[in-house]
Amino acid sequence: MSRSGKTVKIGVIGGTGKLGRGLALRLAIAGFKILIGSRSQEKAERIRRELEETLRSRGFDAKIDGGFNGDVAAQSHVIILSVPFTGLDKILDQVKEGLKSDAIVISPVVPITWEKGRPVYVERPYRYSIAEHIAEYLGHSKVASALHTVSFKLLQDIEREVKGDVIVCADDKDAKRVAFNIIESIPSLRPVDGGPLSNSRFAEDLAYLVVDIGRRMKSPDLAVRFV
């Protein structure tokens, strides 16, 4: 990927959700050009305005754009799939056609759903990782997995520090490098090389364990740290 620095357009697919909003805020503060993707143009526009107002109220002059998932994917150099595991393929269908041939796809998707406020582990219908499924479904080699264990509450509260290590798995060197750069743009987050994309399965499963332990400890912002 020849583009460098903050000229990169990052499309946050599912950017109206909890994790997506947090990532959009933090990456906009870091200086990236952010596009919010949604299945609803109206909702994308509403969340875009809310995020810009949040940034302005805290002295940040950052502009965020928004639109349908497919349109955002077509405009972006990097897309972050901030979407739930259930219904993932429908979202992939929306972004697949317009996705740039040299675009990098980052997956923080985890096998979790929620019932009555509790996390429930969802068995994959395939033997490999969600990230590998995404790469196969999109026919796209530049896929990295990352950000599975980062607290969306901390990301959204931009006056607080987001600490922790972020496991990054990828087969493509450009995808891994770009994922590292994006993570490093958020102060106190440290990217850790998790090896090939096939290792994503372990990072995805770790997210469930972190969430469940955090719930039991009454520490919802629990983070992973390698020392």
ZADO-1210 file (C-alpha; in nm, 4 decimals, padded with zeros to 6 digits):
<atoms>
<atom x="00.0000" y="00.0000" z="00.0000" code="MET" pos="1"/>
<atom x="00.1788" y="00.3110" z="-00.1224" code="SER" pos="2"/>
<atom x="-00.0237" y="00.5638" z="00.0766" code="ARG" pos="3"/>
<atom x="00.1195" y="00.6678" z="00.4093" code="SER" pos="4"/>
<atom x="00.0403" y="00.8772" z="00.7118" code="GLY" pos="5"/>
<atom x="-00.2939" y="01.0401" z="00.7801" code="LYS" pos="6"/>
<atom x="-00.3940" y="01.0748" z="00.4127" code="THR" pos="7"/>
<atom x="-00.5374" y="00.7235" z="00.4438" code="VAL" pos="8"/>
<atom x="-00.9182" y="00.7082" z="00.4427" code="LYS" pos="9"/>
<atom x="-01.0465" y="00.4640" z="00.7014" code="ILE" pos="10"/>
<atom x="-01.3990" y="00.3353" z="00.6570" code="GLY" pos="11"/>
<atom x="-01.5483" y="00.2075" z="00.9815" code="VAL" pos="12"/>
<atom x="-01.8113" y="-00.0386" z="00.8626" code="ILE" pos="13"/>
<atom x="-02.0763" y="-00.0638" z="01.1318" code="GLY" pos="14"/>
<atom x="-01.9468" y="00.2668" z="01.2588" code="GLY" pos="15"/>
<atom x="-02.2781" y="00.3497" z="01.4246" code="THR" pos="16"/>
<atom x="-02.2241" y="00.0687" z="01.6770" code="GLY" pos="17"/>
<atom x="-02.0478" y="00.0920" z="02.0117" code="LYS" pos="18"/>
<atom x="-01.7000" y="-00.0158" z="01.9021" code="LEU" pos="19"/>
<atom x="-01.7294" y="00.1653" z="01.5701" code="GLY" pos="20"/>
<atom x="-01.8115" y="00.4971" z="01.7315" code="ARG" pos="21"/>
<atom x="-01.5190" y="00.4645" z="01.9691" code="GLY" pos="22"/>
<atom x="-01.2754" y="00.3805" z="01.6918" code="LEU" pos="23"/>
<atom x="-01.4057" y="00.6649" z="01.4749" code="ALA" pos="24"/>
<atom x="-01.3482" y="00.9145" z="01.7561" code="LEU" pos="25"/>
<atom x="-00.9984" y="00.7976" z="01.8419" code="ARG" pos="26"/>
<atom x="-00.8805" y="00.7691" z="01.4820" code="LEU" pos="27"/>
<atom x="-01.0278" y="01.1072" z="01.3901" code="ALA" pos="28"/>
<atom x="-00.8339" y="01.2586" z="01.6800" code="ILE" pos="29"/>
<atom x="-00.5224" y="01.0864" z="01.5435" code="ALA" pos="30"/>
<atom x="-00.5762" y="01.2730" z="01.2164" code="GLY" pos="31"/>
<atom x="-00.7089" y="01.0019" z="00.9857" code="PHE" pos="32"/>
<atom x="-00.9892" y="01.0721" z="00.7404" code="LYS" pos="33"/>
<atom x="-01.2837" y="00.8774" z="00.8814" code="ILE" pos="34"/>
<atom x="-01.5974" y="00.7543" z="00.7070" code="LEU" pos="35"/>
<atom x="-01.8835" y="00.6012" z="00.9054" code="ILE" pos="36"/>
<atom x="-02.0556" y="00.3090" z="00.7318" code="GLY" pos="37"/>
<atom x="-02.4072" y="00.1901" z="00.8100" code="SER" pos="38"/>
<atom x="-02.6982" y="00.0015" z="00.6565" code="ARG" pos="39"/>
<atom x="-02.8945" y="00.3258" z="00.7004" code="SER" pos="40"/>
<atom x="-02.7931" y="00.6571" z="00.5422" code="GLN" pos="41"/>
<atom x="-03.0024" y="00.8435" z="00.7999" code="GLU" pos="42"/>
<atom x="-02.8376" y="00.6688" z="01.0932" code="LYS" pos="43"/>
<atom x="-02.4883" y="00.7206" z="00.9489" code="ALA" pos="44"/>
<atom x="-02.5584" y="01.0915" z="00.9156" code="GLU" pos="45"/>
<atom x="-02.6981" y="01.1189" z="01.2676" code="ARG" pos="46"/>
<atom x="-02.4027" y="00.9405" z="01.4283" code="ILE" pos="47"/>
<atom x="-02.1606" y="01.1411" z="01.2141" code="ARG" pos="48"/>
<atom x="-02.3046" y="01.4657" z="01.3497" code="ARG" pos="49"/>
<atom x="-02.2953" y="01.3362" z="01.7068" code="GLU" pos="50"/>
<atom x="-01.9303" y="01.2327" z="01.6784" code="LEU" pos="51"/>
<atom x="-01.8272" y="01.5638" z="01.5252" code="GLU" pos="52"/>
<atom x="-02.0069" y="01.7505" z="01.8038" code="GLU" pos="53"/>
<atom x="-01.8299" y="01.5361" z="02.0655" code="THR" pos="54"/>
<atom x="-01.4939" y="01.6187" z="01.9080" code="LEU" pos="55"/>
<atom x="-01.5674" y="01.9905" z="01.8738" code="ARG" pos="56"/>
<atom x="-01.6847" y="02.0145" z="02.2350" code="SER" pos="57"/>
<atom x="-01.3429" y="01.8913" z="02.3423" code="ARG" pos="58"/>
<atom x="-01.1447" y="02.1170" z="02.1114" code="GLY" pos="59"/>
<atom x="-01.0758" y="01.8778" z="01.8236" code="PHE" pos="60"/>
<atom x="-01.1325" y="02.0085" z="01.4718" code="ASP" pos="61"/>
<atom x="-01.1933" y="01.6817" z="01.2886" code="ALA" pos="62"/>
<atom x="-01.4366" y="01.6085" z="01.0077" code="LYS" pos="63"/>
<atom x="-01.6143" y="01.2737" z="00.9741" code="ILE" pos="64"/>
<atom x="-01.8112" y="01.1601" z="00.6706" code="ASP" pos="65"/>
<atom x="-02.0692" y="00.8848" z="00.6491" code="GLY" pos="66"/>
<atom x="-02.2913" y="00.6793" z="00.4226" code="GLY" pos="67"/>
<atom x="-02.4045" y="00.3321" z="00.3233" code="PHE" pos="68"/>
<atom x="-02.1596" y="00.0507" z="00.3972" code="ASN" pos="69"/>
<atom x="-02.1021" y="-00.0211" z="00.0286" code="GLY" pos="70"/>
<atom x="-02.0345" y="00.3429" z="-00.0599" code="ASP" pos="71"/>
<atom x="-01.7969" y="00.3846" z="00.2331" code="VAL" pos="72"/>
<atom x="-01.6047" y="00.0698" z="00.1377" code="ALA" pos="73"/>
<atom x="-01.5661" y="00.1984" z="-00.2198" code="ALA" pos="74"/>
<atom x="-01.4117" y="00.5242" z="-00.0946" code="GLN" pos="75"/>
<atom x="-01.1802" y="00.3815" z="00.1707" code="SER" pos="76"/>
<atom x="-00.8185" y="00.2671" z="00.1612" code="HIS" pos="77"/>
<atom x="-00.8712" y="00.0712" z="00.4840" code="VAL" pos="78"/>
<atom x="-01.1952" y="-00.0702" z="00.6194" code="ILE" pos="79"/>
<atom x="-01.2500" y="-00.1831" z="00.9770" code="ILE" pos="80"/>
<atom x="-01.5325" y="-00.4348" z="01.0090" code="LEU" pos="81"/>
<atom x="-01.6784" y="-00.3171" z="01.3385" code="SER" pos="82"/>
<atom x="-01.9784" y="-00.5482" z="01.3096" code="VAL" pos="83"/>
<atom x="-02.1316" y="-00.8370" z="01.5083" code="PRO" pos="84"/>
<atom x="-02.0525" y="-01.1950" z="01.4152" code="PHE" pos="85"/>
<atom x="-02.4193" y="-01.2738" z="01.3618" code="THR" pos="86"/>
<atom x="-02.5151" y="-01.1354" z="01.0223" code="GLY" pos="87"/>
<atom x="-02.1522" y="-01.0879" z="00.9178" code="LEU" pos="88"/>
<atom x="-02.1973" y="-01.2305" z="00.5681" code="ASP" pos="89"/>
<atom x="-02.4752" y="-00.9822" z="00.4890" code="LYS" pos="90"/>
<atom x="-02.2370" y="-00.6980" z="00.5702" code="ILE" pos="91"/>
<atom x="-01.9619" y="-00.8572" z="00.3607" code="LEU" pos="92"/>
<atom x="-02.2040" y="-00.8704" z="00.0681" code="ASP" pos="93"/>
<atom x="-02.2592" y="-00.4952" z="00.1049" code="GLN" pos="94"/>
<atom x="-01.8899" y="-00.4061" z="00.0926" code="VAL" pos="95"/>
<atom x="-01.7568" y="-00.6713" z="-00.1453" code="LYS" pos="96"/>
<atom x="-01.8469" y="-00.5206" z="-00.4811" code="GLU" pos="97"/>
<atom x="-01.7045" y="-00.1739" z="-00.4249" code="GLY" pos="98"/>
<atom x="-01.3975" y="-00.2723" z="-00.2241" code="LEU" pos="99"/>
<atom x="-01.0769" y="-00.1366" z="-00.3776" code="LYS" pos="100"/>
<atom x="-00.8377" y="-00.4010" z="-00.5084" code="SER" pos="101"/>
<atom x="-00.5574" y="-00.2642" z="-00.2894" code="ASP" pos="102"/>
<atom x="-00.7741" y="-00.1945" z="00.0156" code="ALA" pos="103"/>
<atom x="-00.6796" y="-00.3401" z="00.3509" code="ILE" pos="104"/>
<atom x="-00.9481" y="-00.5040" z="00.5640" code="VAL" pos="105"/>
<atom x="-00.9141" y="-00.5154" z="00.9423" code="ILE" pos="106"/>
<atom x="-01.1358" y="-00.7525" z="01.1391" code="SER" pos="107"/>
<atom x="-01.2084" y="-00.7062" z="01.5106" code="PRO" pos="108"/>
<atom x="-01.5054" y="-00.9447" z="01.4756" code="VAL" pos="109"/>
<atom x="-01.5463" y="-01.1848" z="01.7677" code="VAL" pos="110"/>
<atom x="-01.7689" y="-01.4938" z="01.8175" code="PRO" pos="111"/>
<atom x="-01.9846" y="-01.3305" z="02.0832" code="ILE" pos="112"/>
<atom x="-02.3502" y="-01.2443" z="02.1165" code="THR" pos="113"/>
<atom x="-02.5324" y="-01.1030" z="02.4179" code="TRP" pos="114"/>
<atom x="-02.8256" y="-01.2374" z="02.6155" code="GLU" pos="115"/>
<atom x="-02.9665" y="-01.0436" z="02.9126" code="LYS" pos="116"/>
<atom x="-02.6439" y="-00.8477" z="02.9461" code="GLY" pos="117"/>
<atom x="-02.4194" y="-01.1535" z="02.9443" code="ARG" pos="118"/>
<atom x="-02.1744" y="-01.2571" z="02.6744" code="PRO" pos="119"/>
<atom x="-02.2514" y="-01.5844" z="02.4979" code="VAL" pos="120"/>
<atom x="-01.9863" y="-01.7661" z="02.2976" code="TYR" pos="121"/>
<atom x="-02.0970" y="-01.8509" z="01.9431" code="VAL" pos="122"/>
<atom x="-01.9526" y="-02.1575" z="01.7732" code="GLU" pos="123"/>
<atom x="-01.8198" y="-02.0845" z="01.4262" code="ARG" pos="124"/>
<atom x="-01.9860" y="-02.2800" z="01.1447" code="PRO" pos="125"/>
<atom x="-01.6375" y="-02.3388" z="00.9996" code="TYR" pos="126"/>
<atom x="-01.3105" y="-02.4725" z="01.1388" code="ARG" pos="127"/>
<atom x="-01.0950" y="-02.1698" z="01.0730" code="TYR" pos="128"/>
<atom x="-01.0964" y="-01.8151" z="01.2135" code="SER" pos="129"/>
<atom x="-01.3516" y="-01.5453" z="01.1410" code="ILE" pos="130"/>
<atom x="-01.0744" y="-01.3385" z="00.9819" code="ALA" pos="131"/>
<atom x="-00.9884" y="-01.6242" z="00.7442" code="GLU" pos="132"/>
<atom x="-01.3558" y="-01.6562" z="00.6573" code="HIS" pos="133"/>
<atom x="-01.3647" y="-01.2849" z="00.5746" code="ILE" pos="134"/>
<atom x="-01.0587" y="-01.3167" z="00.3509" code="ALA" pos="135"/>
<atom x="-01.2114" y="-01.6143" z="00.1705" code="GLU" pos="136"/>
<atom x="-01.5552" y="-01.4537" z="00.1375" code="TYR" pos="137"/>
<atom x="-01.4169" y="-01.1283" z="-00.0014" code="LEU" pos="138"/>
<atom x="-01.1557" y="-01.3029" z="-00.2162" code="GLY" pos="139"/>
<atom x="-00.9157" y="-01.0597" z="-00.0553" code="HIS" pos="140"/>
<atom x="-00.5601" y="-01.1355" z="00.0567" code="SER" pos="141"/>
<atom x="-00.4957" y="-00.8097" z="00.2468" code="LYS" pos="142"/>
<atom x="-00.6821" y="-00.8943" z="00.5643" code="VAL" pos="143"/>
<atom x="-00.5583" y="-00.8434" z="00.9202" code="ALA" pos="144"/>
<atom x="-00.7294" y="-00.9214" z="01.2484" code="SER" pos="145"/>
<atom x="-00.6896" y="-00.6826" z="01.5418" code="ALA" pos="146"/>
<atom x="-00.8642" y="-00.4837" z="01.8172" code="LEU" pos="147"/>
<atom x="-01.0576" y="-00.7795" z="01.9575" code="HIS" pos="148"/>
<atom x="-00.9904" y="-00.7019" z="02.3236" code="THR" pos="149"/>
<atom x="-01.0106" y="-00.3204" z="02.3278" code="VAL" pos="150"/>
<atom x="-01.2883" y="-00.1729" z="02.5437" code="SER" pos="151"/>
<atom x="-01.5444" y="00.0223" z="02.3415" code="PHE" pos="152"/>
<atom x="-01.6338" y="00.2215" z="02.6552" code="LYS" pos="153"/>
<atom x="-01.2779" y="00.3437" z="02.6921" code="LEU" pos="154"/>
<atom x="-01.2541" y="00.4252" z="02.3226" code="LEU" pos="155"/>
<atom x="-01.5711" y="00.6351" z="02.3406" code="GLN" pos="156"/>
<atom x="-01.4575" y="00.8236" z="02.6524" code="ASP" pos="157"/>
<atom x="-01.1913" y="01.0301" z="02.4782" code="ILE" pos="158"/>
<atom x="-01.0763" y="01.1952" z="02.7995" code="GLU" pos="159"/>
<atom x="-00.9564" y="00.8577" z="02.9311" code="ARG" pos="160"/>
<atom x="-00.6453" y="00.6622" z="02.8362" code="GLU" pos="161"/>
<atom x="-00.6870" y="00.3349" z="02.6478" code="VAL" pos="162"/>
<atom x="-00.4213" y="00.0933" z="02.7695" code="LYS" pos="163"/>
<atom x="-00.3368" y="-00.2572" z="02.6563" code="GLY" pos="164"/>
<atom x="-00.1796" y="-00.4756" z="02.3938" code="ASP" pos="165"/>
<atom x="-00.3507" y="-00.5520" z="02.0645" code="VAL" pos="166"/>
<atom x="-00.2794" y="-00.8815" z="01.8897" code="ILE" pos="167"/>
<atom x="-00.2421" y="-00.8370" z="01.5131" code="VAL" pos="168"/>
<atom x="-00.2533" y="-01.1385" z="01.2805" code="CYS" pos="169"/>
<atom x="-00.2057" y="-01.1264" z="00.9039" code="ALA" pos="170"/>
<atom x="-00.0425" y="-01.3094" z="00.6153" code="ASP" pos="171"/>
<atom x="00.0035" y="-00.9921" z="00.4107" code="ASP" pos="172"/>
<atom x="00.2898" y="-00.7657" z="00.5226" code="LYS" pos="173"/>
<atom x="00.1152" y="-00.4448" z="00.4157" code="ASP" pos="174"/>
<atom x="-00.1993" y="-00.5381" z="00.6066" code="ALA" pos="175"/>
<atom x="-00.0007" y="-00.6054" z="00.9228" code="LYS" pos="176"/>
<atom x="00.2022" y="-00.2849" z="00.8876" code="ARG" pos="177"/>
<atom x="-00.1052" y="-00.0680" z="00.8371" code="VAL" pos="178"/>
<atom x="-00.2847" y="-00.2328" z="01.1307" code="ALA" pos="179"/>
<atom x="00.0214" y="-00.1632" z="01.3476" code="PHE" pos="180"/>
<atom x="00.0263" y="00.2031" z="01.2382" code="ASN" pos="181"/>
<atom x="-00.3426" y="00.2489" z="01.3138" code="ILE" pos="182"/>
<atom x="-00.3130" y="00.0935" z="01.6594" code="ILE" pos="183"/>
<atom x="-00.0018" y="00.2959" z="01.7427" code="GLU" pos="184"/>
<atom x="-00.1904" y="00.6160" z="01.6569" code="SER" pos="185"/>
<atom x="-00.4027" y="00.5614" z="01.9721" code="ILE" pos="186"/>
<atom x="-00.1837" y="00.6542" z="02.2720" code="PRO" pos="187"/>
<atom x="-00.1010" y="00.3708" z="02.5157" code="SER" pos="188"/>
<atom x="-00.2179" y="00.0936" z="02.2825" code="LEU" pos="189"/>
<atom x="00.0622" y="-00.1385" z="02.1724" code="ARG" pos="190"/>
<atom x="00.0340" y="-00.3684" z="01.8702" code="PRO" pos="191"/>
<atom x="00.1780" y="-00.7178" z="01.9143" code="VAL" pos="192"/>
<atom x="00.2639" y="-00.9434" z="01.6212" code="ASP" pos="193"/>
<atom x="00.0360" y="-01.2448" z="01.6534" code="GLY" pos="194"/>
<atom x="00.1708" y="-01.4233" z="01.3472" code="GLY" pos="195"/>
<atom x="-00.0293" y="-01.5477" z="01.0469" code="PRO" pos="196"/>
<atom x="-00.3989" y="-01.4941" z="00.9873" code="LEU" pos="197"/>
<atom x="-00.4675" y="-01.8528" z="01.0992" code="SER" pos="198"/>
<atom x="-00.3745" y="-01.7477" z="01.4540" code="ASN" pos="199"/>
<atom x="-00.6692" y="-01.5070" z="01.4569" code="SER" pos="200"/>
<atom x="-00.8871" y="-01.7817" z="01.5992" code="ARG" pos="201"/>
<atom x="-00.7055" y="-01.7637" z="01.9316" code="PHE" pos="202"/>
<atom x="-00.7295" y="-01.3841" z="01.9531" code="ALA" pos="203"/>
<atom x="-01.0999" y="-01.3995" z="01.8667" code="GLU" pos="204"/>
<atom x="-01.1655" y="-01.6563" z="02.1396" code="ASP" pos="205"/>
<atom x="-00.9535" y="-01.4601" z="02.3880" code="LEU" pos="206"/>
<atom x="-01.1934" y="-01.1685" z="02.3492" code="ALA" pos="207"/>
<atom x="-01.4784" y="-01.3754" z="02.4894" code="TYR" pos="208"/>
<atom x="-01.2678" y="-01.4789" z="02.7876" code="LEU" pos="209"/>
<atom x="-01.1596" y="-01.1199" z="02.8587" code="VAL" pos="210"/>
<atom x="-01.5195" y="-00.9961" z="02.8446" code="VAL" pos="211"/>
<atom x="-01.6463" y="-01.2750" z="03.0682" code="ASP" pos="212"/>
<atom x="-01.3666" y="-01.2347" z="03.3240" code="ILE" pos="213"/>
<atom x="-01.4209" y="-00.8580" z="03.3229" code="GLY" pos="214"/>
<atom x="-01.7896" y="-00.9126" z="03.3972" code="ARG" pos="215"/>
<atom x="-01.7119" y="-01.1458" z="03.6875" code="ARG" pos="216"/>
<atom x="-01.4524" y="-00.9049" z="03.8278" code="MET" pos="217"/>
<atom x="-01.6834" y="-00.6082" z="03.7715" code="LYS" pos="218"/>
<atom x="-01.4065" y="-00.4585" z="03.5579" code="SER" pos="219"/>
<atom x="-01.5685" y="-00.4066" z="03.2151" code="PRO" pos="220"/>
<atom x="-01.2623" y="-00.2246" z="03.0819" code="ASP" pos="221"/>
<atom x="-01.0259" y="-00.5158" z="03.1438" code="LEU" pos="222"/>
<atom x="-00.7334" y="-00.5194" z="02.8997" code="ALA" pos="223"/>
<atom x="-00.4699" y="-00.7659" z="02.7807" code="VAL" pos="224"/>
<atom x="-00.1038" y="-00.6938" z="02.8466" code="ARG" pos="225"/>
<atom x="00.2023" y="-00.9038" z="02.7568" code="PHE" pos="226"/>
<atom x="00.5027" y="-00.8441" z="02.9827" code="VAL" pos="227"/>
</atoms>
